[in-house]
Amino acid sequence: MSSSKPSADEAQAALAALPRYLRTRVRSAREAADYLIRRGVPPQAALRAVADCRARGLLDDRACARLWAEQWARRGYAASAIRLKLAARGLPDEVIADATRAYGAPADEEARARLAAAAARRRGARQAGLPAAPKKDLTRAAQAGRLARGLAARGFEADLIERIVGESLPS
């Protein structure tokens, strides 16, 4: 008959496995707990291990959210896409709001959209996630469609996409 209360050994095993997982990249508390549960650690022991890591300063959801938001903003993602990506990592709404507050201004959105379009022209479709410099064998409509789809995938709104595409492609 097993008890629902985790044993001290289970909690120690969870705590021993967690620092190695946290060294690979910045993680949210939910990601850390999910990792432990996938490894067979009982949920209560996983939550205790995560709480212990938080107390030691090894896990900080606010710092993670700020780092990820900054990284995705530099890569040319819209604020709405950044919010979705942070939510997918299991971060609380108030943490997401704090982390993305600086990225919601319309001028910033436009600058990031232009950055994404310019990156597409410089580096090509595979690296930027957007269409490469206009190809001679594609019609202007096809080029516009590819660029628009790439910007939409990064979370930009339709009116901004239309303006950027219109300015980016020669008539």
C-alpha positions in Angstrom: 0.0 0.0 0.0 1.7 3.2 -1.1 1.2 6.5 0.6 0.3 9.7 -1.4 3.0 11.5 0.7 6.3 11.5 -1.1 9.2 9.9 0.8 12.4 11.8 1.7 14.3 9.6 -0.8 12.0 10.6 -3.6 12.4 14.3 -2.9 16.1 13.9 -2.7 16.2 12.1 -6.1 14.1 14.9 -7.6 16.4 17.5 -6.1 19.5 15.7 -7.3 18.2 15.5 -10.9 16.9 19.1 -11.2 20.1 21.2 -11.1 21.5 19.3 -14.2 18.3 20.0 -16.0 18.4 23.7 -15.1 22.0 24.0 -16.3 21.2 23.4 -19.9 19.1 26.6 -20.4 16.8 29.0 -18.5 13.6 27.1 -17.4 10.3 28.1 -15.8 9.1 26.5 -12.6 6.4 24.7 -14.5 9.0 23.3 -17.0 11.1 22.1 -14.1 8.1 20.4 -12.3 7.0 18.8 -15.6 10.5 17.5 -16.2 10.6 15.8 -12.7 7.1 14.3 -13.1 8.1 12.9 -16.5 11.0 11.3 -14.8 8.6 9.5 -12.5 9.0 11.7 -9.5 5.6 12.0 -7.6 4.0 15.4 -8.1 4.2 16.4 -4.5 7.9 15.6 -4.4 8.4 17.5 -7.7 6.7 20.6 -6.3 8.7 20.5 -3.2 12.0 20.2 -5.2 10.9 23.2 -7.4 10.0 25.2 -4.3 13.4 24.4 -2.8 15.1 25.5 -6.1 13.1 28.7 -6.0 14.2 29.4 -2.4 17.8 28.8 -3.4 17.5 31.2 -6.3 17.9 28.5 -9.0 14.5 29.2 -10.5 13.1 32.6 -11.1 10.1 32.9 -13.4 10.3 36.7 -13.6 13.9 36.6 -14.7 13.2 33.8 -17.2 10.3 35.7 -18.7 12.4 38.9 -19.1 15.2 37.0 -20.7 13.0 35.1 -23.2 10.9 38.2 -24.0 14.1 40.1 -24.7 15.5 37.4 -26.9 12.3 36.9 -29.0 11.9 40.7 -29.3 15.5 40.9 -30.7 14.6 38.1 -33.2 11.7 40.2 -34.5 8.6 38.6 -32.8 5.5 40.7 -32.1 4.5 41.3 -28.5 1.4 39.0 -29.0 3.7 36.2 -30.1 6.0 36.8 -27.2 3.1 36.6 -24.8 1.9 33.3 -26.4 5.4 31.8 -26.2 5.8 32.7 -22.5 2.3 31.3 -21.7 3.4 28.0 -23.4 6.3 27.8 -21.0 3.8 27.8 -18.1 4.4 31.3 -16.8 1.7 33.1 -14.8 -0.2 35.9 -16.5 1.2 38.7 -14.2 4.7 37.6 -15.0 4.0 37.6 -18.7 2.5 41.1 -18.4 5.5 42.4 -16.6 8.0 40.9 -19.1 6.2 42.1 -22.2 5.2 45.6 -21.0 8.1 47.2 -22.8 7.4 45.5 -26.1 3.8 46.5 -26.8 4.3 50.1 -28.2 3.2 50.4 -31.9 6.5 52.0 -32.8 8.3 49.0 -31.3 6.1 46.5 -33.1 6.8 48.2 -36.4 10.5 48.3 -35.7 10.5 44.5 -35.0 8.4 43.8 -38.1 11.0 45.8 -40.2 13.8 43.9 -38.4 12.1 40.5 -39.3 11.7 41.6 -43.0 15.2 42.8 -43.2 16.6 39.7 -41.6 14.7 37.6 -44.2 16.3 39.5 -47.0 19.8 39.3 -45.5 19.9 35.7 -44.3 17.4 33.8 -46.3 14.2 31.9 -45.5 15.7 29.1 -43.4 17.6 31.1 -40.9 15.1 33.9 -40.4 11.9 31.9 -40.7 10.7 34.3 -43.4 11.1 34.4 -47.2 14.6 35.3 -48.5 15.4 38.2 -50.8 13.0 38.5 -53.7 13.7 35.8 -56.2 13.5 36.7 -59.9 11.3 33.7 -60.8 8.6 34.6 -58.2 5.9 37.1 -59.0 5.5 40.1 -56.8 2.3 38.6 -55.5 4.1 35.4 -54.5 6.9 37.4 -52.8 4.4 39.5 -51.0 2.5 36.4 -49.9 5.6 34.7 -48.5 6.7 37.8 -46.6 3.2 38.3 -45.3 2.9 34.7 -44.1 6.3 34.9 -42.4 5.4 38.1 -40.6 2.0 36.7 -39.6 3.8 33.6 -38.1 5.8 36.0 -35.9 2.5 37.5 -34.6 2.2 40.8 -36.4 -1.2 42.3 -37.1 -2.6 42.5 -40.6 -2.4 46.3 -41.1 1.2 46.4 -40.1 2.1 43.4 -42.3 0.3 45.1 -45.3 2.3 48.3 -44.7 5.7 46.5 -44.3 5.1 44.2 -47.4 4.1 47.2 -49.5 7.3 49.1 -48.5 9.6 46.1 -48.8 8.8 44.9 -52.2 9.5 47.0 -55.4 6.5 47.8 -57.6 
